[in-house]
Amino acid sequence: MGEGFSEVIHVPTRLRICSILAEVGEAEFGVLRDALDLSDSVLSKHVKVLEQAGFVTVRKGSVNGRTRTWVALNKIGQKAFKAHIEELRKLAAAGDLLEP
Amino acid sequence: MTQNHAARPSAEEARQALKSVSQSKEALAPHVRSPAWLYPVQGIGMGVFVIGLVFSKDAGWASALIAVSAVIFCVLPILQSRSRLVIDVYTHPGSRGLAWTYVAAFALIAVAAVVLYLTFKLAWIGYGAAVFVLMLTLVMGPAMDARLARALRNAA
């Protein structure tokens, strides 16, 4: 397995979360939930795993008296995601070469 | 950082994973929309800056306007960080080209206004440039958002 492959990121839901976070500075929890069509609990669980792995930063704030949570892919997470995507491309390309 | 030492995904699995990445970007596209107040406030800030710049040599209040615009530009990112999606249209590859066109157009208008005012000493040049910059921002801001959303949709 290549150096860039990350088991933490490769889990489908987490890969989708990282795909969105890689495109934005920060995304509010509700945006991630709606865009990926996930339940709060599932999203929360996967964000926690990414946070524990050191890939995302979670920020809480208040807007109009309501607590909101923003999630961002930090520098380590961006690097890991980029490396993971590169690894997937290599694997896909290798498969193309093997096909008749 | 956790690295994997588990089973190697097949080429087909890798292709499916890459496809899900593109689909996730596409799912993000409908959410790319700056707050309604952002570009009007930004346009006013830029207009105030242009007026301050144009009249900076002739009027004492002009430097106060430049200071006001600086405050607006310091406060904007703080307010923007409270929006649902914080995305930088100026650096994102999907909208960077259009964003730099906007920045270049703004710089051109500001420089042209200063040069024309210094040449002809007509006050309306400064105010006209400010209105022009405001309109430019009101048009280009949503256009940059739309370009970025389209780029994300086309990723799929």
Interface residues (C-beta under 8 A of the other chain):
Chain A: M1 E3 F5 S6 E7 V8 H10 P12 L15 R16 I17 S19 I20 E23 V24 G25 E26 A27 E28 G30 V31 D34 A35 L36 D37 A53 G54 F55 G61 V63 R68 W70 A72 I76 A80 I85 L88 R89 L91 A92 A94 G95 D96 L98 E99
Chain B: M1 T2 Q3 N4 H5 A6 R8 P9 S10 A11 E12 E13 A14 R15 A17 L18 S20 V21 S22 Q23 S24 K25 A27 L28 P30 H31 S81 R82 S83 R84 L85 V86 I87 D88 H92 L152
